[in-house]
């Protein structure tokens, strides 16, 4: 099969985009070498460079590229080409950027975002933390990016949507082979309030080796990656590595000691990742102001304030602990406090940290905790327990 002539009236730009898609679909050379052809940022130069280095494009990939363009257009989806306006700028900076993305939805892929990833077999603790932090990130004005997988990914997407925010789902398959299939409604919601995108052409099935490849896009789109729960060999650790390789931040939520689902998180913390217990920690590490895009209404941030600028708005776990402390005005040691509230230890510790940062609780020598003011006011701030 030979290359077709340009049809009458068809702009040469369309031919260049088809050539770029064909390069994306080519089996050789390796992806890194193909991506390097696009380093100039100019599409015409990229195609010319490829031809100089590797010869003319075979007819097969060119024909597949035309089919991809036609299929995307018929479905109302956009094709974003590396080196063309609209391609996400942060994603273009990674070591091996995708040459093409097929995207559905209208999210601004250049907007500041944070990836939220974790175990597909998340514990109730992991799901609760993912929901809380993703909602807080969304209310803070950040785009929540994840992989539409079961577990933490799905919890993050749903929480961002529930908070009225924007979320982007990155697939490990084509749009017409969405995985897992039970997340079709969730994908539809993501398209309506964000985007669903993939680098895989129509007909690409969700094969196991596609998901590690997909993870570099999740990390590359964002300012940083938040890992909520991850086992020692979790794919989320791969996403974190891509974030590090791209010069992005890595945030980690600690889990219970001895928990297999948090072993990877603890390994990341030992390697220097930032331990976080609230959205305020993430904003601070990213250098964003605490009032970034409305973050004062952030439910995942212990420093959230009521609209009148008064007392902190606390999560239910923190309120529960604060009430327990107010029933013991002389203070109580940490072990006794943990035994008095029916909460998992990591959840309780995160809530205590929230209370300490908001100035409602103080920690005294001997791990004694005491309320020092608060929503209704019960003791003078700074007064040591007696």
N, C-alpha and C positions, 0 to 999 in steps of 0.2 A: 504494500500500500504506500502511495506517495503522499507528500504533503499537499493539501488542497490549496488552491489559490484563494486569496482574500476575496470573499463575496463582495459584489458591488455595494458601496455604502457602508461597509463594515469598517470602523476605525482601526488603525494600526495598533492602538492601545489594546484592543480586544485580543489581537494576535499575540502581543507581548504577554498579556495575562494568561493566555492559553499555554504559551511556552513555559511560563513560570509554574503553572499547575503541572505541566508535563515533567518539569524538573523535580517537583515534589513527589511525583508518582514513579519516577525512574528508580530502577533497582540498583543502579550504580551511577556514580561512585557512592561511598558511604555518606550518611546524612550530614556529618560535619563538613565534608568537602563541598557538598552541594550548597550548604548554607553560607559558606565563605564566599561564594560567588556573589552574594547579595550585600556584602559589607559596604559597598559604595553608597547604598541607600537609593540607588537609581535603577529602576526596573530594566530599562534598555541596556544599561551597562552590565547588569547581572546576567541577562540572557546572553549577551555577547561574550562575557567572560566564560560562561559555561561552555559555549560552543568552541571557544579558543582552546580551552583546557581539555575538554572531553569529547569534542566532535558534535555533529548534528544530532538532534533529538530523534530517537526512533519514532516511527509512525504510530506504534501501539500506544505509548504514553500520550502522544498528542491527541489521538482519537479519544482516549479515556478522559483527557482534560476537557474536551468539548462536551462529552457526556456529563461530566461533573458540573460544568457551567450551566448546562441546560436543566439538569435535575434540580440544582439549587434555585435557579430562577423560577422554575415551575412551582416549587414549594414555598416561595416567598422568603428564601434565606439568602444572606449575603456571603460573598466570598471575599475575605480580606487577604491581600497578597503582601508578603514581606517586601518593603521598598515602595509601597503605594500608600497614599493618604488613608487614614483610618486604621492602619495596622497598629495594635497596641504598642506604644513606645517602650514600655518597660520590658515587654516580651521580646522585642527586637534586640535587647541588650544581652540576652543570655548566651551561653556558649554555643548551643545548637538550637536556634529558634526554628519554629515551624515555618515552612515557606508559605503555607496557605492555611487559613482557618475558615470553616463553614459555620456561620453563626446565625442563630435565630433569636429575635428579641432586639431591644433597642438600648441596652445598657451602654454607658460610656466606658469603654474598656481602658481608657486612660485615667479614669477616676481613681483616687486612693482606695486601696482595698487590702484586706488581710485574709489569707487562706486559713480555714479552720478544718483540720483533718484529724483522723484518729481511727480507732479500731472498728472493723465491721461488726465485731462481736462485743460491742461496748456494754459495760455494766450500767445499771441504773444510775450510779454516781457519774459515770462518763457522759451519759445522755443528758443528765440534769445540768452538769457543768457546761457542756457544749451549747445547750439551749440558752443558758443564762448569758454566757459570754458572747455568743453570736448575736443575740438580741441586743446586748449592750453595744457591740460594734456597729450594728445596723443603726441603732438610734443615735450613735455618735457621728453618723454620716459616712461611715466606711462601707464599701462594698464587701460582702462576705462571699468568698470564692471557695468552692469545694468540688468534690468529684461525683456527687449524686449517688454514692454507694450506700449500702445499708449501714446502720449504726450511726457513728458520729457525723458523717457527711450529711445524711438525710436530716438529722436533728438540727444541724447548723443551718441548712437551707430553710427548713420549716420555721425555725425561730426568727431568722432574719425577715422572712415574709410576714410572720405574725407581728413583728415589731414595725411593720410598714416600711421596711428598708429594701435595699436592692441586693440581689444575689446572683452569682454567675456559676453555672454548672459546667464542668469540663468533662467530656465523655471519653471513654476508652474504646469507642466504637463509632460507627456512623450514626447519623440521625435516624436512619431507617432501621437500625438494629439496637435500639436503646436498651441499656442494661443498668440495673435489673428491671425486668418488664413491669414489675408492680409499681415502679416509680414514674409511670407515664403521667399521672395527674400532677405529681410533684414537678416534673419537667415542664409541664404546661404552665404551672404557676410561676416557675422560674423565668420562662420566656416572657410572661406577662409583666413581671416586675424585675427584669434584669436580662439575662441571656443564657442560652445553652449553646455551647460551641464544641467543635472537634476539628482535629487535623486530618481525620480519616475520611476518605471518599465514600460515596454511597456504596452500600453492599458490604462494608467491612464489618465483620462479626466481632464480638467482644472477646477476643482471645487473651489468654493470661499475660502474654508479654506486652500487650498494648497498654496495660495500666501503669507499669513503671515508666513507660515513655510518656504517658499522659501527665504524670506527676510533675514533670519539669515545667509544663505549661501552667499548672496550678500555682507553683512557686513563682514562676516568672511574671505572672500578671500582677503580683502583689508587692506591697512594701515589706511584708513579713509573713511568716507561717506560724500558726498556733497549733501545737500538737496537744490534744486533750488526753487521749489514751492510746498507747502503742506498745505492743509486745516487742520482744527483742529483735524479731525479724519482720516487723511490720512494714508495709509499704509506705506508711507515713514517715518513717525514718528516711526513706529515699526522697520524699518531698522536702524534708528538712535539709538533707544534703544538697539538693538542688538550690535551696534558698541560700545556704552558705556559699556555694560555688558562685552564685550570682551576686554576692555581696548584700544579701537581704538579711533581715533579722529573723531569729528563731525564738519563739516563745513556747514555754512548756508548762502544763498544769501538773503538779505533783499528785501522785496517787497513794493509796495505802501501801505501807511497807510490806513486801512479800507478794504483792499483787502481780501476777503474770501479765495482766493487761496494761500495767504501768511500768514494767521493767524497762522498756525502751525509753519512756519519758525520763526515768531516773538516770539512764545512761546519758541522755542528752544534757541533763542538768550537770552531771559530772564533767562533761566535755565543755561546759561554759555557756550553754543556752540560758536564756533569761527565764527564771521561775516567775510565774504570774498567778495572782489570785483574783484579779479584777481587771476591768478594761482600762482603768487609770494607769496600771502598770504598762500596758501596751502603748497607750498614747504617749506616756513619758519616754519610753524607749525609742519611739518613732520621732520624737521631737515635735509632737503636735500639742497645741495648747489644750489645757484641761476642758475648755469650753468649745473645742473643735466641733463645728457643724452641729451644735445642739447637744453635745455630750452631757450637758447638765441634767438630762433626763435619762441617763444611762442606768438601767437596772443592774448591769453587771459591774458597776463601779461603786466602791464603798464611799467615794467622795461625792456622790450624786446629791443634789439639793432639791428641795421643794421649790416650786415656781416663785415663792415669795422670798427665796434666798435664805430661808430659815433652817430648820433642823434637817439632818440628812435623811434621805429616803433609803430605808434599809430593806434588804431581802428578808423573807420570812424566817430563815434560819438565824440570821443575826438578831431579829426582833425576839425570837424565842430565847436566845442566850442572854440578851439584855434583860428580859423579864426575870430570868432565873437569877441573874446577878443582883437585880434590885430587891429581890426577896432576901438577900444576904448583904445588908448594908455594910457589915464589917469586913466583907471580902471573903473569898473562898479559894482554896488551892485549885490548880488546874485539873488535877485528876478527879477531884470531887465534882467540879463543874461538869466535866465530860460525862461522869456517871449520872449526873442529874438530868441530862437532856438525852433523849432517845434519838441521837443523830450519829451517823458514821463519823469516825474520828477525823478523816480528812475534811469532811464538810464542816464539822464543828470548828476545826482549826482555821479554815478559810474564813468562817463567819467571825471568829475572834479577831483575826487580822483586820477584817473589815471594820469592826467596832473600834479597834485601836487606832486605825488610820483616821477614822472620823471623829476621834476625840471623845468617844462615849465611854471608853473603858481604858483603865490603866493596868499595867503589869508591874507588880512590886516584887522585891527580893523573895526568893523561895517559891517562885511561880504562883504567887497569889494574885488573883484577878479581882478587880472591884469596879463598879460603875462610878463614873465621875461626871454626872450631868446626864443629858440625853434628851429624848424627844419631849418628855413631860417634865424633866428635871427632878432629880431625886437626891443628889449629893453635890457638894461643892467640888468643882473641878480641881484636881490636884490634891485633894484631901486624902491622906494615907488612911488605909483601913485601921480601925482601932479595936 
